[in-house]
Amino acid sequence: MINILFCGNEKVFDGILTCALSLFKRTETEEPFTFFIFTMDLSEIREDYKPLSGRQIDFFDSVIKEYNPENRAEKIDVTKLYNDEFRGCPNEGCYCSPYTLLRLFADRVPGMPEKFLYLDADVLANRDIRLLWDIDVSGVEYAAARDHYGKFLINPGYINAGVLLFNMELCRQTGIFKKARELIQTKKLVFADQSALIRSTTKRKLLSQRFNDQKFLYKKTVIRHFSQRLFYLPYPHIDNVKQWQVSRVHRVFRYFQFDDILLEYIYLIEKFKREFP
């Protein structure tokens, strides 16, 4: 079983759908996938902070079962955990959204597997995900690649937390998630959960950049992360092109390698609108 964790609200639906399609289309395995999806309802804070809906999860589950009937999706509502631990904390208005904090509850959710791969919703697999999944993480809490900008601006070993391969057995022993939550509760951190995880780490494995390429796409790239990045032309500016913005992926990045994934995504989104109104 290959275990994937996503976190987010209803807006990440396009991301988790395209990401899952990329995993299936780039991975040669008969081993099933389980997708754990942490979500919550904070609509009383902001109107658009709504959880992934039942119809979104039902549709997602039907899609992944087309690739393997043993694939499954499990929606986990962590609203109560969030309200108990993070409501009103200094990082509630963090750089992205409160949903970035949800992975820090992995040790408090019953049934989480001993090994799982956390993925931000804005990533696509470019090669077989087993190249990452099969990495040995015994003896470390997690494996991660460097942050493209942070390795220059902060320190050479600064990691990006958008792709994390966790060893839950050691994480429970060291209390990394508990320590990170305590930091979130008490200190305002520049990058919130990412900063908290880094500060709480006892032992990690540093991966090649190809397992989380945040700026470029190479033949050897395993995961392409469509995160915010700096462009120099036609003038220096920051842009945030996501993989489900198909025309922008073509126009800005000149990427056509993912067209088999994105064409199916377009078809499925139209089907979702028709059949799951």
C-alpha positions in Angstrom: 0.0 0.0 0.0 1.3 3.5 -1.0 -0.1 6.0 1.5 -0.6 9.6 0.5 -1.7 12.5 2.7 -3.3 15.7 1.4 -4.6 18.6 3.5 -6.9 21.4 2.5 -10.3 22.9 1.9 -12.7 22.5 -1.0 -10.3 24.7 -3.2 -7.6 21.9 -3.3 -9.9 19.6 -5.2 -8.4 20.4 -8.6 -4.9 19.9 -7.1 -5.5 16.5 -5.5 -7.3 15.3 -8.6 -4.5 16.3 -11.0 -1.8 15.0 -8.5 -3.5 11.6 -8.2 -3.9 11.3 -11.9 -0.1 12.0 -12.3 0.7 9.3 -9.7 -1.3 6.7 -11.6 -0.1 7.7 -15.1 3.6 7.8 -14.1 3.8 4.8 -11.7 4.0 1.2 -12.8 2.7 -0.8 -9.9 -0.2 -3.1 -9.0 0.1 -1.9 -5.4 -3.0 0.1 -4.4 -2.9 3.7 -3.1 -4.7 5.1 0.0 -5.3 8.8 0.1 -5.8 10.3 3.5 -7.4 13.8 3.2 -7.4 16.1 6.2 -9.9 18.9 6.0 -12.0 21.2 8.3 -14.7 23.8 8.4 -13.6 27.3 9.4 -16.3 29.1 7.5 -17.1 31.2 10.5 -13.6 32.8 10.1 -13.8 33.1 6.3 -16.6 32.3 4.0 -14.4 30.3 1.7 -12.8 28.2 4.4 -15.1 25.2 3.7 -14.1 21.6 3.9 -13.8 19.3 1.0 -17.4 18.2 0.3 -18.8 14.7 0.3 -19.5 14.9 -3.4 -15.9 15.9 -4.1 -14.6 13.0 -2.1 -17.1 10.6 -3.7 -16.1 11.7 -7.2 -12.4 11.5 -6.3 -12.9 8.0 -4.9 -14.7 6.9 -8.1 -11.9 8.2 -10.3 -9.1 6.5 -8.3 -11.0 3.2 -8.3 -11.0 3.3 -12.1 -7.2 2.8 -11.9 -7.3 0.1 -9.2 -10.5 -1.1 -7.4 -8.4 -1.4 -4.2 -7.5 2.3 -4.3 -9.4 4.3 -1.6 -9.9 7.8 -0.4 -10.5 8.6 3.3 -11.8 12.1 4.3 -10.8 13.0 7.8 -12.4 16.0 9.4 -10.0 17.6 11.9 -12.0 20.7 12.8 -12.2 19.7 16.5 -8.5 19.1 16.7 -7.8 22.5 15.1 -10.2 24.3 17.4 -8.7 22.6 20.4 -5.1 23.3 19.6 -4.8 26.2 17.1 -7.9 28.4 17.2 -6.8 31.9 17.8 -3.1 31.0 17.8 -0.4 33.4 16.4 -0.2 31.5 13.1 -3.9 31.3 12.3 -3.4 34.0 9.6 -0.2 32.4 8.3 1.3 33.0 4.8 -0.9 30.5 3.0 -4.0 29.5 5.1 -4.8 27.6 8.4 -5.1 24.5 6.3 -1.3 24.3 6.0 -1.2 23.4 9.7 -3.4 20.3 9.4 -0.6 17.8 8.7 0.7 18.5 12.2 -2.2 16.4 13.5 -0.9 13.2 11.8 0.0 11.7 15.2 -3.5 12.5 16.6 -5.5 10.9 13.8 -6.2 7.2 14.5 -5.3 4.8 11.8 -2.5 6.7 10.2 0.0 4.3 8.7 3.6 3.9 9.8 4.9 5.3 6.6 3.1 8.0 4.4 4.0 10.6 1.9 2.7 14.1 2.5 2.1 16.1 -0.7 1.0 19.6 -1.3 -1.9 19.8 -3.7 0.1 21.8 -6.2 2.5 19.0 -7.3 2.6 16.5 -10.2 4.6 13.3 -10.5 6.9 13.4 -13.5 8.3 9.9 -12.9 7.4 6.7 -11.0 6.5 7.7 -7.4 8.1 4.5 -6.2 11.5 6.2 -6.8 10.5 8.4 -3.8 8.3 6.0 -1.9 10.9 3.2 -1.7 13.5 5.4 -0.1 14.5 4.0 3.3 13.4 6.4 6.2 14.1 4.0 9.0 16.1 6.0 11.6 14.8 9.4 10.5 11.6 11.2 11.1 11.2 12.2 7.5 12.9 12.7 4.1 12.7 16.0 2.2 14.4 18.0 -0.5 15.9 21.5 -0.1 13.8 24.6 -0.6 14.9 26.2 -3.9 15.1 29.7 -2.5 15.6 28.9 1.2 18.8 27.0 0.5 20.3 30.3 -0.7 18.5 32.8 1.5 18.3 31.0 4.8 20.7 28.1 5.0 22.0 25.4 2.6 20.0 22.6 4.3 16.7 24.5 4.5 14.0 22.1 3.3 10.7 22.6 1.5 7.8 20.9 3.4 5.6 20.4 0.3 6.9 16.9 -0.2 7.7 14.9 3.0 8.1 11.1 3.4 7.3 10.4 7.0 8.4 7.6 9.3 5.5 7.7 11.9 7.1 5.2 14.3 10.1 7.5 15.0 7.9 10.6 14.8 5.9 9.3 17.7 9.0 8.5 19.6 10.5 11.9 19.2 7.3 13.8 19.5 8.1 16.0 16.4 4.4 16.8 15.7 3.6 17.6 19.4 6.7 19.9 19.5 5.7 21.6 16.3 2.2 22.2 17.5 3.5 23.8 20.7 5.6 26.2 18.6 2.5 27.0 16.4 0.5 27.7 19.6 3.1 30.0 21.2 5.3 31.7 18.5 4.6 33.6 15.3 6.7 31.8 12.7 7.5 33.2 9.2 6.6 30.0 7.4 4.3 28.6 10.1 4.1 24.8 9.9 7.2 24.5 7.8 9.2 26.5 10.3 7.7 24.5 13.2 8.6 21.2 11.6 12.2 22.2 10.9 12.7 23.5 14.4 11.2 20.3 15.9 13.3 17.9 13.8 15.6 15.4 15.5 16.8 13.5 12.5 16.0 13.8 8.8 17.2 12.6 5.4 18.0 15.2 2.8 16.9 14.2 -0.7 18.0 15.3 -4.2 16.2 18.3 -5.6 14.6 16.1 -8.2 12.2 14.8 -5.6 10.8 18.3 -5.2 11.7 20.6 -8.1 10.1 23.9 -7.3 11.5 25.9 -10.2 12.5 23.6 -13.1 11.4 20.5 -14.8 14.1 18.0 -15.9 13.9 14.5 -17.4 15.1 13.2 -14.0 12.5 15.2 -12.0 10.3 12.9 -9.9 8.0 15.6 -8.4 7.4 19.0 -10.0 6.1 21.4 -7.4 4.1 24.3 -8.9 4.9 26.7 -6.0 5.2 30.5 -6.2 8.4 31.4 -8.0 10.4 34.3 -9.3 10.5 35.1 -13.0 13.1 37.5 -14.5 11.4 38.1 -17.9 9.9 40.3 -19.3 10.6 42.0 -15.9 11.4 40.7 -12.4 8.1 39.5 -10.9 6.6 36.7 -8.7 3.9 34.4 -10.2 2.0 31.4 -8.9 1.1 29.2 -11.8 -0.8 26.0 -10.7 -0.9 22.8 -12.7 -4.7 22.9 -13.2 -4.4 26.3 -14.9 -3.7 24.4 -18.1 -3.4 27.3 -20.6 -1.0 29.0 -18.2 1.1 25.9 -17.9 1.4 25.9 -21.6 2.0 29.6 -22.1 4.2 30.4 -19.1 6.2 27.2 -18.7 5.9 25.8 -22.2 5.2 22.4 -20.5 3.4 19.8 -22.7 4.8 16.7 -20.9 1.7 16.6 -18.6 -0.9 16.9 -21.3 -2.1 13.3 -20.9 -2.8 14.1 -17.2 -4.3 17.6 -17.8 -6.6 16.5 -20.7 -8.1 13.8 -18.5 -8.4 16.3 -15.7 -10.4 18.7 -18.0 -12.7 15.8 -19.0 -13.2 14.7 -15.4 -14.0 18.2 -14.1 -16.7 18.6 -16.8 -18.0 15.2 -15.8 -18.0 16.2 -12.1 -20.0 19.3 -12.9 -22.6 17.2 -14.8 -22.9 14.2 -12.5 -22.2 15.7 -9.1 -24.0 19.1 -9.2 
